[in-house]
Amino acid sequence: MTLPRLAQMHASGEKIAMLTCYDAAFAGLLDEAGVDMLLIGDSLGNVLQGRGSTAPVNLDDMLYHTTCVRRGVKYAFVVADLPFDSYHVSKEEAWKSAAALVKAGAHMVKLEGGGWTTETVRFISERGIPVCAHLGFTPQTVTSLGGFKVQGRDEAGAARIKRESQELVEAGAAMLLYEMVPATLAAEITAASPVPVIGIGAGVGTSGQVLVLHDMLDITQGRKPRFVKNFMAGQDSILGGVKAYVNEVKAGTFPVDAVHGF
Ligand code: KIV
């Protein structure tokens, strides 16, 4: 999988299936199931490290898991999260963090937020590392956002997401990712976007979908977000569950906006 192929999928309306992945064993299995993109998400803080948020995850954690995933993958495009406090102080610091993730095996890095991140995205992209910009609900800043809240519901919020998306793409972002935004807003932006748009809790109208692996395999304990579906239901193997996810994303039958959307 390559960036031009992902851009072609976005342009032709072929859906992109993405999942988080943190180790070589799952990377091989997700590859076999036909997942297009693997995200070494800083959600590993929650699902692997048992932490309450992604903020304590550090660059060394991300480098370790990126190395593991890259060893197991043959086909999928590998995206790694820039963790909290690894890109905030300066563009130079952000470049160093992004370059370390690329050396560990990432094809692309992801960072959270718009506005202040625009010049950082420009700096990293111009120097040759593709960047995915994560907008809407941004888990690294959950405290400032006042909790797990849908973003862009009101006119001002929606206008801000649209403006920041455009600025980020103009600055060189090769992909956008929206978390917990209204389905209508994500679909409208996707239709006009020159780059692929991945959604999580952002409706069926994006170029593709991502879920946290442990959520869709129903390993995560307790209450799960509305946008999660248990793909192990009715399956007798993990490979079967992941294939069911890929099939539903590709067919446009997951998510169902009325069930999983906002
Ligand atoms: O860290 C992560 O898993 C993510 C997804 C929620 C998109 O950023």
Residues whose N, C-alpha, C, O or C-beta is under 5 A from the ligand:
A	BS01	KIV	T20 G41 D42 S43 I200
